[in-house]
């Protein structure tokens, strides 16, 4: 099911998160098995922490716990581009 | 045939969650965690000083499978308070640091407004559920 059998990289995870969650910005670190992702996205606004983390896990589906052995997540809601922070 | 066992496991998980006000599904046991994230979550619960039940998910892969189906959460550990899924290690850590966890566990109001001294080295007394799953 995994897109590839090659080891996951922080760069791959970052791109997939940013592609999978509209407007998301991700910073991902990791060693190929254990990763830490700090993600901010407008989509997180108004969601509980659990729901925010689920959006991130959903990007990877069954790969979490398997190809991506562990994925630690911190999420932040950010204002969408159209909303101006004045 | 294995369907029956899977149903049994699911029901055992559900009743464990509803019967224990605070229950942690983890890899290993509180005394011998088998994963850093489980260890960290146990340490947080112990420092808060709340008794909690713990279930080791490692003995049978179906425990984790059924648990994750139930909670819609892919990773271990998973903490439930009063029958509600609270989160994994990251969320529990954030909630601990912000004080939300203490509030959810009802340990903050224990002293009438008196700022409770840190229960630093209080002997934790976690219950461990026998895995009969």
Backbone of each chain as ProteinMPNN parsed JSONL, in Angstrom:
{"seq_chain_A": "XXXXXXXXXXXXXXXXXXXXXXXXXXXXXXXXXXXXXXXXXXXXXXXXXXXXXXXXXXXXXXXXXXXXXXXXXXXXXXXXXXXXXX", "coords_chain_A": {"N_chain_A": [[0.821, -1.207, 0.0], [2.013, 1.187, 0.644], [3.414, 4.107, -0.836], [5.931, 3.722, -1.666], [8.632, 1.452, -1.035], [10.868, 2.453, -0.074], [12.747, 3.961, 2.589], [10.977, 6.254, 4.649], [11.232, 9.81, 4.473], [11.922, 12.913, 6.198], [11.447, 15.043, 4.472], [9.724, 13.961, 2.543], [7.468, 13.443, 4.142], [6.802, 16.007, 4.954], [6.106, 17.176, 2.496], [3.906, 15.61, 1.778], [2.098, 16.129, 3.831], [1.685, 18.848, 3.455], [0.571, 18.823, 0.952], [-1.643, 17.265, 1.359], [-3.223, 18.538, 3.28], [-4.966, 21.358, 2.86], [-3.362, 24.46, 2.511], [-1.598, 24.002, 4.55], [1.326, 24.266, 6.616], [4.278, 22.624, 7.248], [6.738, 21.415, 9.503], [9.073, 19.013, 9.562], [10.881, 16.595, 11.311], [13.143, 13.83, 11.658], [14.246, 10.362, 11.681], [13.863, 8.501, 9.727], [12.361, 6.492, 10.774], [11.199, 7.285, 13.235], [9.329, 10.153, 13.579], [8.83, 13.691, 13.871], [6.343, 16.048, 13.62], [5.505, 19.36, 13.116], [2.714, 21.111, 12.565], [0.901, 23.606, 10.959], [-2.242, 24.871, 10.032], [-4.976, 26.352, 8.274], [-7.217, 24.788, 8.249], [-7.373, 23.656, 10.723], [-8.649, 25.291, 12.437], [-11.018, 25.792, 14.961], [-11.241, 23.115, 15.437], [-10.963, 20.288, 17.641], [-8.035, 19.224, 19.457], [-7.661, 16.503, 19.078], [-9.069, 16.046, 16.699], [-7.599, 17.643, 14.983], [-5.099, 16.343, 14.998], [-5.911, 13.939, 13.903], [-6.453, 14.655, 11.256], [-3.884, 14.975, 10.307], [-2.769, 12.407, 10.7], [-4.433, 11.054, 8.944], [-3.447, 11.659, 6.455], [-1.518, 9.798, 6.035], [-2.583, 7.331, 6.498], [-2.633, 3.813, 6.755], [0.07, 3.642, 6.842], [1.119, 4.761, 9.083], [2.626, 3.608, 11.957], [3.544, 1.532, 10.608], [5.244, 1.662, 7.896], [5.933, 4.27, 8.481], [7.123, 4.432, 11.387], [6.735, 5.778, 13.855], [4.956, 8.719, 14.571], [5.089, 11.783, 15.76], [3.122, 14.522, 16.741], [2.548, 18.006, 16.6], [0.126, 20.465, 16.546], [-1.069, 23.529, 15.132], [-3.521, 25.965, 14.766], [-3.844, 28.094, 12.006], [-4.381, 31.375, 10.714], [-6.332, 31.656, 7.784], [-5.249, 32.382, 4.419], [-6.804, 34.391, 3.361], [-7.831, 35.673, 5.497], [-6.982, 38.463, 7.25], [-4.3, 39.343, 9.346], [-4.437, 41.894, 11.236]], "CA_chain_A": [[0.0, 0.0, 0.0], [2.864, 2.363, 0.732], [3.773, 4.644, -2.137], [7.221, 3.16, -1.994], [9.2, 0.72, 0.075], [12.033, 3.181, 0.397], [12.505, 4.556, 3.9], [10.349, 7.574, 4.629], [12.129, 10.905, 4.84], [11.188, 14.09, 6.696], [11.03, 15.854, 3.329], [8.534, 13.321, 1.964], [6.332, 13.644, 5.043], [6.447, 17.422, 4.882], [5.387, 17.437, 1.244], [2.599, 14.951, 1.766], [1.205, 16.862, 4.742], [1.331, 20.139, 2.857], [-0.313, 18.542, -0.173], [-2.874, 16.631, 1.835], [-4.046, 19.464, 4.068], [-4.886, 22.638, 2.147], [-2.818, 25.618, 3.219], [-0.79, 23.61, 5.704], [2.767, 24.425, 6.641], [4.781, 21.587, 8.143], [8.154, 21.235, 9.757], [9.187, 17.608, 9.949], [12.206, 16.06, 11.579], [13.027, 12.395, 11.895], [15.388, 9.523, 11.336], [13.446, 7.435, 8.822], [11.383, 5.656, 11.469], [10.489, 8.139, 14.185], [9.238, 11.498, 13.028], [8.091, 14.702, 14.607], [5.788, 17.019, 12.686], [4.808, 20.541, 13.631], [1.876, 21.456, 11.425], [-0.133, 24.617, 11.14], [-3.14, 24.896, 8.884], [-6.276, 27.01, 8.521], [-8.243, 23.753, 8.433], [-7.413, 23.238, 12.121], [-9.418, 26.235, 13.247], [-12.284, 25.325, 15.495], [-11.233, 21.677, 15.689], [-10.283, 19.834, 18.845], [-6.693, 18.703, 19.198], [-7.785, 15.152, 18.53], [-9.486, 16.151, 15.295], [-6.455, 18.199, 14.24], [-4.098, 15.291, 14.81], [-6.462, 12.935, 12.986], [-6.257, 15.141, 9.881], [-2.496, 14.701, 9.924], [-2.634, 10.947, 10.565], [-5.184, 10.6, 7.773], [-2.625, 11.824, 5.26], [-0.649, 8.625, 5.868], [-3.368, 6.105, 6.614], [-2.075, 2.626, 7.413], [1.529, 3.71, 6.918], [1.484, 5.112, 10.456], [2.791, 2.381, 12.73], [4.146, 0.531, 9.742], [6.405, 2.263, 7.232], [6.255, 5.394, 9.353], [6.977, 3.714, 12.651], [6.111, 6.644, 14.858], [4.778, 10.093, 14.114], [4.715, 12.681, 16.835], [2.487, 15.66, 16.075], [2.048, 19.202, 17.283], [-0.646, 21.223, 15.567], [-1.48, 24.901, 15.446], [-4.41, 26.556, 13.773], [-3.355, 29.401, 11.551], [-5.371, 32.119, 9.956], [-6.243, 31.37, 6.358], [-4.609, 33.451, 3.661], [-7.725, 35.485, 3.098], [-8.064, 36.381, 6.742], [-5.798, 39.264, 7.489], [-3.959, 39.589, 10.742], [-4.156, 43.325, 11.212]], "C_chain_A": [[0.861, 1.266, 0.0], [3.269, 2.805, -0.67], [5.075, 4.028, -2.611], [7.717, 2.375, -0.791], [10.452, 1.397, 0.616], [11.723, 3.789, 1.757], [11.874, 5.942, 3.759], [11.38, 8.625, 5.026], [11.298, 12.072, 5.368], [10.648, 14.938, 5.542], [9.765, 15.296, 2.678], [7.301, 13.597, 2.837], [5.837, 15.083, 4.974], [5.619, 17.694, 3.628], [4.0, 16.817, 1.25], [1.611, 15.647, 2.694], [0.728, 18.149, 4.073], [0.436, 19.965, 1.631], [-1.675, 18.071, 0.315], [-3.794, 17.545, 2.612], [-3.906, 20.85, 3.446], [-4.345, 23.753, 3.029], [-1.902, 25.285, 4.377], [0.677, 23.952, 5.51], [3.3, 23.424, 7.649], [6.287, 21.669, 8.289], [8.317, 19.82, 10.288], [10.64, 17.253, 10.189], [12.064, 14.563, 11.811], [14.2, 11.632, 11.338], [15.03, 8.413, 10.351], [12.442, 6.493, 9.454], [10.529, 6.477, 12.425], [10.515, 9.567, 13.645], [8.508, 12.413, 13.992], [7.631, 15.756, 13.606], [5.108, 18.148, 13.447], [4.033, 21.104, 12.45], [0.951, 22.6, 11.801], [-0.952, 24.688, 9.862], [-4.418, 25.63, 9.245], [-7.364, 25.982, 8.818], [-8.38, 23.333, 9.897], [-8.329, 24.121, 12.969], [-10.745, 25.65, 13.685], [-12.324, 23.835, 15.77], [-10.553, 21.372, 17.022], [-8.901, 19.337, 18.463], [-6.764, 17.323, 18.557], [-8.119, 15.208, 17.047], [-8.35, 16.705, 14.435], [-5.416, 17.115, 13.962], [-4.598, 14.22, 13.841], [-6.281, 13.359, 11.534], [-4.848, 14.825, 9.4], [-2.283, 13.193, 9.75], [-3.297, 10.451, 9.284], [-4.395, 10.724, 6.47], [-1.856, 10.532, 4.97], [-1.368, 7.295, 6.038], [-2.63, 5.001, 7.358], [-0.551, 2.649, 7.475], [2.004, 4.079, 8.315], [1.516, 3.828, 11.28], [3.456, 1.303, 11.908], [5.399, 1.128, 9.1], [6.884, 3.488, 8.012], [6.055, 4.89, 10.772], [6.29, 4.561, 13.717], [6.067, 8.068, 14.333], [4.219, 10.921, 15.259], [4.19, 13.965, 16.194], [2.233, 16.81, 17.047], [1.322, 20.027, 16.23], [-0.949, 22.623, 16.075], [-2.448, 25.348, 14.366], [-3.746, 27.831, 13.282], [-4.438, 30.071, 10.727], [-5.224, 31.778, 8.485], [-5.718, 32.6, 5.642], [-5.521, 34.668, 3.5], [-8.001, 36.311, 4.348], [-6.822, 37.184, 7.054], [-5.564, 39.455, 8.974], [-3.538, 41.048, 10.827], [-3.632, 43.796, 12.561]], "O_chain_A": [[0.48, 2.286, -0.574], [3.443, 1.984, -1.571], [5.29, 3.838, -3.808], [7.277, 2.605, 0.336], [11.021, 0.977, 1.623], [10.568, 4.1, 2.05], [12.211, 6.699, 2.849], [12.285, 8.358, 5.817], [10.122, 12.208, 5.033], [9.545, 15.48, 5.616], [8.857, 16.042, 2.31], [6.232, 13.938, 2.33], [4.635, 15.348, 4.942], [4.578, 18.349, 3.681], [3.036, 17.425, 0.783], [0.425, 15.744, 2.382], [-0.453, 18.495, 4.115], [-0.36, 20.847, 1.307], [-2.714, 18.429, -0.24], [-5.01, 17.356, 2.608], [-2.831, 21.448, 3.505], [-4.811, 23.961, 4.15], [-1.472, 26.178, 5.108], [1.199, 23.931, 4.395], [2.827, 23.376, 8.784], [7.012, 21.952, 7.335], [7.769, 19.47, 11.333], [11.515, 17.564, 9.383], [10.975, 14.084, 12.126], [15.038, 12.177, 10.619], [15.813, 7.482, 10.16], [11.741, 5.77, 8.747], [9.302, 6.379, 12.427], [11.567, 10.108, 13.306], [7.691, 11.982, 14.806], [8.434, 16.289, 12.84], [4.253, 17.92, 14.304], [4.623, 21.524, 11.455], [0.295, 22.563, 12.842], [-0.421, 24.578, 8.757], [-4.892, 25.546, 10.378], [-8.315, 26.266, 9.546], [-9.381, 22.726, 10.277], [-8.729, 23.747, 14.071], [-11.493, 25.088, 12.886], [-13.323, 23.329, 16.281], [-9.677, 22.113, 17.468], [-8.627, 19.062, 17.295], [-6.026, 17.016, 17.621], [-7.52, 14.499, 16.239], [-8.165, 16.283, 13.293], [-4.919, 16.984, 12.843], [-3.826, 13.662, 13.061], [-5.99, 12.527, 10.674], [-4.639, 14.456, 8.245], [-1.685, 12.757, 8.766], [-2.792, 9.545, 8.622], [-4.639, 9.994, 5.51], [-1.576, 10.21, 3.815], [-0.801, 6.243, 5.745], [-2.078, 5.216, 8.437], [0.056, 1.774, 8.092], [3.129, 3.765, 8.702], [0.553, 3.062, 11.296], [3.884, 0.279, 12.441], [6.48, 1.102, 9.688], [8.084, 3.707, 8.177], [4.942, 4.919, 11.296], [5.372, 4.099, 14.395], [7.022, 8.554, 13.728], [3.064, 10.785, 15.664], [4.755, 14.442, 15.209], [1.764, 16.606, 18.167], [1.852, 20.259, 15.143], [-1.066, 22.863, 17.277], [-2.208, 25.126, 13.18], [-3.15, 28.566, 14.07], [-5.291, 29.416, 10.128], [-4.106, 31.626, 7.992], [-5.737, 33.708, 6.177], [-5.068, 35.812, 3.504], [-8.355, 37.488, 4.27], [-5.723, 36.632, 7.116], [-6.49, 39.693, 9.749], [-2.395, 41.386, 10.518], [-3.34, 44.98, 12.731]]}, "seq_chain_B": "XXXXXXXXXXXXXXXXXXXXXXXXXXXXXXXXXXXXXXXXXXXXXXXXXXXXXXXXXXXXXXXXXXXXXXXXXXXXXXXXXXXXXXXXXXXXXXXXXXXXXXXXXXXXXXXXXXXXXXXXXXXXXXXXXXXXX", "coords_chain_B": {"N_chain_B": [[-14.861, -18.065, 13.037], [-12.519, -16.849, 14.153], [-13.689, -14.488, 14.114], [-15.453, -14.432, 16.231], [-13.679, -14.31, 18.37], [-12.513, -11.875, 17.873], [-14.674, -10.19, 18.243], [-15.063, -10.656, 20.942], [-12.712, -9.552, 21.989], [-13.09, -6.904, 21.264], [-15.335, -6.27, 22.786], [-14.306, -6.648, 25.341], [-12.45, -4.605, 25.451], [-14.133, -2.387, 25.242], [-15.647, -2.646, 27.624], [-13.627, -2.416, 29.504], [-12.882, 0.221, 29.112], [-15.215, 1.547, 29.84], [-15.492, 0.808, 32.462], [-13.338, 1.744, 33.859], [-12.315, 4.74, 35.208], [-9.999, 6.116, 34.504], [-7.963, 5.102, 32.018], [-5.241, 3.577, 30.425], [-4.09, 2.511, 27.371], [-1.36, 0.76, 26.355], [2.069, 0.081, 25.256], [3.553, -2.558, 26.709], [3.932, -2.506, 30.299], [3.064, -0.333, 33.098], [5.202, -0.602, 34.904], [7.077, -1.675, 33.268], [7.473, -0.32, 30.602], [7.337, -0.645, 27.032], [7.994, 1.081, 25.095], [9.028, 4.325, 24.189], [7.098, 6.355, 24.052], [4.901, 5.359, 25.401], [6.095, 5.068, 27.893], [6.574, 7.719, 28.574], [4.008, 8.746, 28.778], [2.975, 7.267, 30.89], [4.69, 8.213, 32.893], [3.831, 10.852, 33.1], [1.168, 10.542, 33.987], [1.69, 9.33, 36.415], [3.042, 11.363, 37.716], [1.073, 13.206, 38.0], [-0.418, 11.907, 39.8], [-2.725, 10.414, 39.785], [-4.568, 7.446, 40.177], [-4.509, 4.858, 37.763], [-5.805, 2.613, 35.311], [-4.155, 0.145, 33.354], [-3.588, -1.237, 30.167], [-1.847, -3.641, 28.487], [-1.064, -3.72, 25.146], [0.413, -5.351, 23.621], [0.406, -8.271, 23.756], [-1.434, -9.422, 21.923], [-2.012, -8.817, 18.597], [-4.532, -8.145, 17.772], [-5.724, -6.677, 19.749], [-4.734, -4.093, 19.564], [-5.597, -3.524, 16.995], [-8.423, -3.607, 17.193], [-8.809, -1.683, 19.149], [-7.862, 0.638, 17.856], [-9.683, 0.806, 15.799], [-11.956, 1.334, 17.226], [-11.346, 3.797, 18.487], [-10.606, 5.33, 16.418], [-7.958, 6.077, 16.019], [-4.57, 5.954, 15.24], [-2.238, 5.331, 16.686], [-0.287, 4.15, 19.529], [0.542, 5.122, 22.815], [-2.896, 5.221, 24.117], [-5.082, 7.267, 25.807], [-7.89, 7.188, 27.938], [-10.398, 9.0, 29.552], [-12.981, 8.881, 31.815], [-14.464, 7.308, 30.007], [-14.061, 8.575, 27.626], [-12.117, 9.151, 24.74], [-9.003, 10.65, 25.019], [-6.469, 11.203, 23.998], [-3.188, 10.666, 22.527], [0.311, 10.255, 23.282], [1.424, 12.784, 22.547], [-0.704, 14.635, 22.777], [-1.487, 14.245, 25.425], [0.826, 15.084, 26.685], [0.883, 17.82, 25.941], [-1.488, 18.641, 27.166], [-0.886, 18.18, 29.807], [1.139, 20.009, 30.238], [-0.241, 22.362, 29.924], [-2.013, 22.273, 31.935], [-4.54, 21.315, 31.502], [-4.896, 18.587, 31.618], [-4.719, 17.925, 34.323], [-7.013, 19.211, 35.174], [-8.959, 17.77, 33.754], [-8.671, 15.38, 35.009], [-9.491, 15.994, 37.445], [-7.822, 16.674, 39.549], [-6.959, 19.076, 40.349], [-8.611, 20.639, 41.9], [-8.488, 19.529, 44.333], [-7.478, 20.552, 46.709], [-8.843, 23.116, 48.671], [-8.631, 25.728, 46.978], [-6.084, 26.136, 47.881], [-2.853, 26.262, 46.673], [-1.725, 23.314, 45.482], [1.007, 21.47, 46.703], [3.668, 20.271, 44.685], [3.189, 16.943, 43.933], [5.636, 15.447, 44.209], [7.404, 13.048, 44.669], [5.479, 11.208, 45.117], [4.192, 8.067, 45.836], [3.118, 6.241, 43.212], [0.142, 4.455, 42.448], [-0.68, 2.565, 40.284], [-3.272, 0.699, 38.836], [-3.187, -2.478, 37.415], [-4.569, -4.042, 34.745], [-5.305, -7.361, 34.352], [-4.386, -9.07, 31.489], [-6.667, -10.717, 29.915], [-7.325, -11.06, 27.458]], "CA_chain_B": [[-14.294, -18.511, 14.312], [-11.731, -15.762, 14.714], [-14.613, -13.37, 14.243], [-15.945, -14.48, 17.599], [-12.633, -13.829, 19.268], [-12.355, -10.447, 17.633], [-15.794, -9.55, 18.925], [-14.775, -10.739, 22.375], [-11.675, -8.568, 22.295], [-13.695, -5.582, 21.162], [-16.209, -6.061, 23.944], [-13.464, -6.519, 26.529], [-11.885, -3.253, 25.407], [-15.214, -1.443, 25.543], [-16.021, -2.639, 29.035], [-12.495, -1.879, 30.266], [-12.941, 1.684, 28.997], [-16.348, 2.112, 30.579], [-15.41, 0.474, 33.892], [-12.209, 2.411, 34.5], [-12.378, 6.19, 34.96], [-8.78, 6.508, 33.792], [-7.364, 3.867, 31.512], [-4.221, 3.797, 29.407], [-3.678, 1.384, 26.535], [0.057, 1.052, 26.146], [2.96, -1.031, 24.933], [4.197, -2.942, 27.952], [3.2, -2.212, 31.527], [3.624, 0.855, 33.758], [6.507, -0.935, 35.475], [8.014, -2.04, 32.208], [6.978, 0.149, 29.296], [8.144, -1.179, 25.937], [8.094, 2.099, 24.065], [9.276, 5.617, 24.811], [5.886, 7.17, 24.139], [4.132, 4.79, 26.5], [6.823, 5.379, 29.125], [6.398, 9.129, 28.875], [2.63, 8.957, 29.188], [2.894, 6.704, 32.238], [5.387, 9.13, 33.808], [2.968, 12.014, 33.3], [0.043, 10.143, 34.838], [2.199, 9.086, 37.768], [3.405, 12.615, 38.372], [-0.19, 13.844, 38.376], [-0.801, 11.216, 41.02], [-4.013, 9.744, 39.659], [-4.503, 6.018, 39.866], [-5.049, 4.565, 36.436], [-5.711, 1.243, 34.829], [-3.316, 0.051, 32.163], [-3.719, -2.462, 29.394], [-0.754, -3.889, 27.551], [-1.668, -4.13, 23.876], [1.362, -6.161, 22.856], [0.236, -9.729, 23.675], [-2.23, -9.883, 20.787], [-2.153, -7.695, 17.656], [-5.937, -7.773, 17.574], [-6.107, -5.668, 20.746], [-4.44, -2.793, 18.971], [-6.465, -3.366, 15.83], [-9.791, -3.296, 17.622], [-8.751, -0.409, 19.859], [-7.724, 1.72, 16.89], [-10.961, 0.916, 15.094], [-12.895, 1.944, 18.167], [-10.998, 5.178, 18.82], [-10.215, 6.021, 15.203], [-6.654, 6.666, 16.331], [-3.681, 4.899, 14.759], [-1.013, 5.061, 17.439], [-0.297, 3.77, 20.936], [-0.541, 4.862, 23.757], [-4.178, 5.925, 24.036], [-5.632, 7.509, 27.143], [-9.323, 7.447, 28.049], [-10.86, 9.486, 30.853], [-14.445, 8.796, 31.894], [-15.024, 6.697, 28.81], [-13.803, 9.377, 26.435], [-10.756, 9.174, 24.233], [-8.385, 11.944, 25.299], [-5.387, 11.42, 23.066], [-1.977, 9.874, 22.68], [1.398, 10.853, 24.047], [1.613, 14.209, 22.242], [-1.799, 15.42, 23.32], [-1.403, 14.157, 26.884], [1.931, 15.96, 27.085], [0.433, 19.214, 25.814], [-2.515, 18.901, 28.171], [-0.214, 18.208, 31.102], [1.877, 21.258, 30.341], [-1.165, 23.491, 30.017], [-2.871, 22.09, 33.111], [-5.843, 20.748, 31.13], [-4.968, 17.182, 32.022], [-5.02, 17.928, 35.744], [-8.422, 19.579, 35.273], [-9.759, 16.648, 33.269], [-8.572, 14.296, 35.98], [-10.075, 16.48, 38.687], [-6.859, 16.669, 40.643], [-6.546, 20.432, 40.704], [-9.488, 21.205, 42.92], [-8.416, 18.679, 45.515], [-7.307, 21.437, 47.861], [-9.702, 24.291, 48.544], [-7.926, 26.941, 46.572], [-4.668, 26.084, 48.241], [-2.016, 25.689, 45.614], [-1.218, 22.028, 45.945], [2.433, 21.261, 46.477], [3.936, 19.235, 43.68], [3.269, 15.591, 44.508], [6.842, 15.066, 43.489], [7.807, 11.644, 44.697], [4.391, 10.416, 45.68], [4.197, 6.688, 45.337], [1.957, 6.006, 42.368], [-0.446, 3.129, 42.633], [-1.486, 2.235, 39.116], [-3.848, -0.633, 38.734], [-2.896, -3.121, 36.142], [-5.58, -5.013, 34.39], [-4.786, -8.602, 33.791], [-4.813, -9.257, 30.114], [-7.26, -12.022, 29.629], [-7.807, -10.947, 26.087]], "C_chain_B": [[-13.451, -17.411, 14.942], [-12.586, -14.503, 14.843], [-15.156, -13.266, 15.656], [-14.929, -13.902, 18.572], [-12.43, -12.333, 19.106], [-13.472, -9.675, 18.324], [-15.568, -9.54, 20.429], [-13.754, -9.689, 22.787], [-12.271, -7.167, 22.273], [-14.56, -5.291, 22.386], [-15.411, -5.899, 25.237], [-12.853, -5.121, 26.596], [-12.946, -2.237, 25.815], [-15.567, -1.458, 27.026], [-14.867, -2.145, 29.899], [-12.542, -0.354, 30.257], [-14.083, 2.243, 29.846], [-16.249, 1.836, 32.081], [-14.292, 1.207, 34.615], [-12.207, 3.9, 34.169], [-11.149, 6.699, 34.215], [-8.093, 5.238, 33.326], [-6.423, 4.174, 30.347], [-3.942, 2.484, 28.675], [-2.265, 1.679, 26.071], [0.815, -0.174, 25.665], [3.756, -1.358, 26.192], [3.318, -2.595, 29.139], [3.789, -0.953, 32.158], [5.007, 0.592, 34.359], [7.547, -1.205, 34.408], [7.472, -1.632, 30.847], [7.919, -0.313, 28.181], [8.322, -0.164, 24.818], [8.214, 3.444, 24.761], [8.028, 6.46, 25.003], [4.982, 6.667, 25.267], [4.774, 5.154, 27.838], [6.562, 6.816, 29.554], [4.989, 9.408, 29.396], [2.397, 8.411, 30.599], [3.521, 7.673, 33.248], [4.528, 10.351, 34.11], [1.825, 11.661, 34.244], [0.515, 9.921, 36.271], [2.554, 10.384, 38.461], [2.159, 13.411, 38.757], [-0.76, 13.169, 39.624], [-2.161, 10.533, 40.972], [-3.82, 8.251, 39.443], [-5.102, 5.768, 38.485], [-4.903, 3.08, 36.131], [-4.847, 1.235, 33.584], [-3.534, -1.289, 31.484], [-2.541, -2.543, 28.429], [-1.355, -4.412, 26.243], [-0.788, -5.131, 23.116], [1.033, -7.656, 22.731], [-0.541, -10.23, 22.453], [-2.458, -8.711, 19.838], [-3.596, -7.252, 17.466], [-6.401, -6.738, 18.593], [-5.911, -4.282, 20.141], [-5.373, -2.496, 17.802], [-7.866, -2.906, 16.228], [-9.837, -1.949, 18.34], [-8.712, 0.754, 18.874], [-8.993, 1.897, 16.061], [-11.965, 1.679, 15.948], [-12.63, 3.443, 18.354], [-10.739, 6.007, 17.57], [-8.901, 6.773, 15.416], [-5.589, 5.62, 16.046], [-2.554, 4.483, 15.696], [-1.294, 4.688, 18.885], [0.751, 4.618, 21.627], [-1.828, 5.626, 23.44], [-4.754, 6.032, 25.448], [-7.128, 7.812, 27.056], [-9.629, 7.932, 29.456], [-12.38, 9.507, 30.829], [-15.065, 8.316, 30.581], [-14.742, 7.434, 27.522], [-12.336, 9.295, 26.031], [-10.175, 10.575, 24.39], [-7.252, 12.238, 24.327], [-4.243, 10.459, 23.305], [-0.931, 10.673, 23.427], [1.53, 12.363, 23.806], [0.549, 15.067, 22.906], [-1.772, 15.4, 24.845], [-0.29, 15.064, 27.404], [1.519, 17.43, 27.034], [-0.569, 19.567, 26.906], [-1.918, 18.973, 29.574], [0.462, 19.557, 31.291], [0.95, 22.458, 30.494], [-2.076, 23.39, 31.241], [-4.225, 21.485, 32.793], [-6.002, 19.308, 31.613], [-5.361, 17.085, 33.498], [-6.497, 18.264, 35.952], [-9.31, 18.409, 34.869], [-9.765, 15.509, 34.282], [-9.127, 14.715, 37.337], [-9.093, 16.491, 39.843], [-6.479, 18.072, 41.098], [-7.335, 20.996, 41.871], [-9.448, 20.417, 44.225], [-8.264, 19.504, 46.785], [-8.128, 22.696, 47.653], [-8.889, 25.536, 48.226], [-6.468, 26.972, 46.945], [-3.876, 25.548, 47.063], [-1.365, 24.413, 46.127], [0.277, 21.928, 45.71], [2.619, 20.152, 45.45], [4.008, 17.868, 44.348], [4.462, 14.875, 43.915], [7.093, 13.566, 43.495], [6.717, 10.776, 45.317], [4.369, 9.035, 45.038], [2.95, 6.451, 44.492], [1.418, 4.593, 42.584], [-1.314, 2.752, 41.449], [-2.044, 0.818, 39.21], [-3.37, -1.23, 37.426], [-3.955, -4.168, 35.884], [-4.901, -6.252, 33.849], [-5.281, -8.718, 32.364], [-5.367, -10.65, 29.932], [-7.763, -12.048, 28.205], [-7.156, -12.001, 25.205]], "O_chain_B": [[-13.633, -17.072, 16.111], [-12.249, -13.577, 15.581], [-15.303, -12.176, 16.208], [-15.261, -13.122, 19.465], [-12.205, -11.615, 20.08], [-13.232, -8.625, 18.92], [-15.845, -8.55, 21.106], [-13.914, -9.019, 23.807], [-11.994, -6.347, 23.149], [-14.514, -4.196, 22.946], [-15.783, -5.121, 26.116], [-12.753, -4.53, 27.671], [-12.693, -1.345, 26.625], [-15.767, -0.401, 27.624], [-15.102, -1.514, 30.929], [-12.273, 0.286, 31.273], [-13.936, 3.281, 30.49], [-16.852, 2.549, 32.883], [-14.292, 1.287, 35.843], [-12.111, 4.284, 33.003], [-11.249, 7.609, 33.391], [-7.69, 4.402, 34.136], [-6.758, 4.918, 29.425], [-3.602, 1.476, 29.293], [-2.003, 2.719, 25.467], [0.303, -1.293, 25.661], [4.534, -0.537, 26.679], [2.108, -2.412, 28.999], [4.892, -0.542, 31.798], [5.878, 1.461, 34.326], [8.742, -0.993, 34.615], [7.067, -2.473, 30.044], [9.136, -0.365, 28.361], [8.753, -0.514, 23.719], [7.585, 3.68, 25.792], [7.905, 7.189, 25.988], [4.377, 7.457, 25.991], [4.083, 5.504, 28.795], [6.356, 7.099, 30.734], [4.797, 10.195, 30.323], [1.701, 9.031, 31.403], [2.961, 7.922, 34.316], [4.5, 10.831, 35.243], [1.548, 12.396, 35.192], [-0.176, 10.281, 37.224], [2.387, 10.499, 39.675], [2.178, 14.188, 39.711], [-1.491, 13.785, 40.399], [-2.688, 10.121, 42.005], [-3.003, 7.839, 38.62], [-6.086, 6.399, 38.1], [-4.004, 2.401, 36.627], [-4.812, 2.216, 32.841], [-3.65, -2.329, 32.133], [-2.285, -1.619, 27.658], [-2.065, -5.418, 26.235], [-1.2, -5.684, 22.096], [1.347, -8.26, 21.705], [-0.32, -11.353, 22.002], [-3.044, -7.706, 20.24], [-3.856, -6.124, 17.049], [-7.356, -6.003, 18.342], [-6.792, -3.424, 20.199], [-5.868, -1.38, 17.642], [-8.411, -1.951, 15.675], [-10.777, -1.173, 18.165], [-9.438, 1.736, 19.033], [-9.333, 3.014, 15.67], [-12.707, 2.537, 15.469], [-13.558, 4.252, 18.378], [-10.66, 7.234, 17.638], [-8.759, 7.938, 15.044], [-5.682, 4.503, 16.554], [-1.975, 3.41, 15.531], [-2.398, 4.887, 19.392], [1.812, 4.823, 21.037], [-1.846, 6.542, 22.617], [-4.891, 5.045, 26.17], [-7.57, 8.59, 26.21], [-9.173, 7.344, 30.436], [-12.988, 10.083, 29.927], [-16.065, 8.862, 30.115], [-15.131, 6.984, 26.445], [-11.438, 9.362, 26.87], [-10.772, 11.56, 23.954], [-7.085, 13.373, 23.883], [-4.31, 9.57, 24.154], [-1.244, 11.643, 24.118], [1.725, 13.129, 24.75], [0.852, 16.092, 23.517], [-2.008, 16.425, 25.485], [-0.443, 15.726, 28.431], [1.776, 18.189, 27.97], [-0.511, 20.646, 27.495], [-2.387, 19.734, 30.421], [0.375, 20.169, 32.355], [1.314, 23.454, 31.119], [-2.822, 24.322, 31.542], [-4.988, 21.168, 33.706], [-7.097, 18.872, 31.968], [-6.212, 16.281, 33.878], [-7.156, 17.67, 36.805], [-10.287, 18.093, 35.548], [-10.742, 14.769, 34.397], [-9.223, 13.905, 38.259], [-9.491, 16.333, 40.997], [-5.774, 18.246, 42.092], [-6.809, 21.726, 42.711], [-10.279, 20.62, 45.109], [-8.857, 19.185, 47.815], [-8.107, 23.279, 46.569], [-8.514, 26.294, 49.12], [-5.696, 27.751, 46.386], [-4.2, 24.491, 46.519], [-0.571, 24.427, 47.068], [0.761, 22.267, 44.63], [1.821, 19.218, 45.369], [4.824, 17.668, 45.248], [4.339, 13.861, 43.228], [7.007, 12.901, 42.462], [6.99, 9.756, 45.95], [4.517, 8.894, 43.824], [1.837, 6.46, 45.019], [2.173, 3.663, 42.868], [-2.532, 2.63, 41.577], [-1.358, -0.12, 39.615], [-3.179, -0.515, 36.442], [-4.197, -5.057, 36.7], [-4.025, -6.175, 32.988], [-6.457, -8.49, 32.078], [-4.628, -11.627, 29.812], [-8.52, -12.932, 27.801], [-7.439, -12.065, 24.008]]}, "name": "protein", "num_of_chains": 2, "seq": "XXXXXXXXXXXXXXXXXXXXXXXXXXXXXXXXXXXXXXXXXXXXXXXXXXXXXXXXXXXXXXXXXXXXXXXXXXXXXXXXXXXXXXXXXXXXXXXXXXXXXXXXXXXXXXXXXXXXXXXXXXXXXXXXXXXXXXXXXXXXXXXXXXXXXXXXXXXXXXXXXXXXXXXXXXXXXXXXXXXXXXXXXXXXXXXXXXXXXXXXXXXXXXXXXXXXXXXXXXX"}
